[in-house]
């Protein structure tokens, strides 16, 4: 390319032998050359100073960036000792300076190659969002990288992209993980500029780095023109994610009340840009919209960078992006704070701005993320107004719904992205619960209609956690003392507790949900934060285990993993310093039957799996477990149990056959007691009620086990069945005890038993004892442990303690019945020795002895075998047969072996045969 020659020969300048002559040549060169090019001389000085800066000649930044003709004297003084190398610098100028004549025509830019096909691959694995290794060792830093041109990201040979949503601190192998704000462009958008943000733990864009250029490319990938970040321990993140480069319009939120006529006047004089005499802070409880005045003059928040330490604070806040026009409605603007020469070093929560008719602006202000920062107010050239309108509240009409008929995973993903794109910083409890209900209902529909892989389930779970935590953070509001918010839904419960600098509490109350609670030292955390304020958000999810399954707990043992608690989540939203002052204790109620032989683990969710790092079991019993953790996250309690041996089908069949046979004989015995005539001296009340109780108990238990898969999901029905079984079996044992007492009296007083029973043990009194005692035990058990019923088999929970509500009374009755049975044998033996040797008497006595011995089963003494069946197959079979056939023994002893009953049987059979013949 040919350049226009200058009237001054550059080689004269570079070949000068003295400093004075060199500088004169430079002065003449500047004037004459740029006079020829119709440019300003300051351009050469700027160029020259940049070359000197690159050689580290200047330390003072302000001097190095401005070298104009009036500053040539200081320029000469600075280079008094530069004679040996001045010719080298002039030679560099000779090689690099080029000039273009300025014309009125538009200059044509050189056509650059498309960055979609001319990029550098960036594939360091440590940039992955899942990498938190830097938290424990070394923080990576992108400041020292010599960035040049465009880059495309890969992670383990998979195409990746810089995240466009918040990345937590200490992710991506660094301290401040960088992400882009404003989303990725579509292919048709071409090259766009995006802000680069880094989170501080409470605000996602607290650290604002230098903007970068982004382009969406055909083939669903992005390229980035990366630049050096503004601070060290800053690094760009990379995540593998499905890319959609098509354009999706976003419907803006609308206001139900116009803030132009519903605002609060903000007229603090210290906010003026020229005030440098105070150190104010805007971490106050902002609410609604504000209009600014300074000494009665209409004012606005500056939209250009001002001087540091102005506006009565250390970090004056200004708007980036300019003010809107009236027709643009409500817009969102970033808020920046200056540090040194970088105008947007600090970032706080965005604010909403609206231009109003009448030439003024209103702002929806929020509390800054740190103290010693305050909003500026600059008097504009707009005519002042003295409008004083009483402030009113408004709400956003946020429309988060699932498209009708859309049941795909893509629809679910789109819904969650809509929620994540909500920019409102404070929402009402009603809005939060409404959005959460839509999200969780949608997740259930999607999961029911599709078979998601474990990886997809984990991804959905991560999105649901992120969505829930974002929404509950919008409930946090600034407070001077303390405040709390709570809500309860079918699938999730939440509590938020906030403390301020004037809190009078020594300790915040325990945060409780139905199945969990948390104890955290929020007061201590607040004392370590600016303005001594902090907030904790606690959530309990009842259905999250469908996404974050217990099988995601990877262990070396081949065990059955059961989620023993609800999934809970604890965070510190909008809290700058989230370091815990002491471990946090979570009390998790057992939502399933606790197996004492199982192994309990307090775990937390880490992207794709449950792990135990930093958590331990502090205390446990049959009902709840206390977990202690040194960090906050999403937690759960997982129980590991050994796999049971395969079921014995022969025992199951034998059990069913024996129970059915026993039910048949119970029915025959009841029919016999009801239809046959009995002598006045016989009392069958106890035997009839034993048959009724055991018949109903065995029948209910058999039907429950046959339809267990249908009944078990209905927790309330399962608990009711368990309570009925408890009552029926306990009643049967009480009646067995009554029968033992009656038998003891009969043997003790063979000739007077009728009169004794009528005098002492009437039928009404026996019924009161038989059923009321059992009912009282069950009612007391329900009152003391309401959740004690409803195990995996719809029986009493096998927890240490509550099972004794059944075993305790049974053991007492079995012990008493055994004592009575032994006494009966001894008494009977003594009686037989005194009897005469008549055949009829001996025969009757032998029948009584046989019936007495058979009472061993009828009185339930055979249930004692249940304590010894664990390791013996033979005893288990014997236990099953004897106890399922109590009805058979009752029928044989009191019906078949009763002479009067046999006579009635014969009479009934003869009548039946005669009726058939006729």
Order of alpha helices (4+ residues) and beta strands (2+ residues): alpha-alpha-alpha-alpha-alpha-alpha-beta-beta-beta-beta-beta-beta-beta-beta-beta-beta-beta-beta-beta-beta-beta-beta-beta-alpha-alpha-alpha-beta-beta-beta-beta-alpha-beta-beta-beta-beta-beta-beta-beta-beta-beta-alpha-alpha-alpha-alpha-alpha-alpha-alpha-alpha-alpha-alpha-alpha-alpha
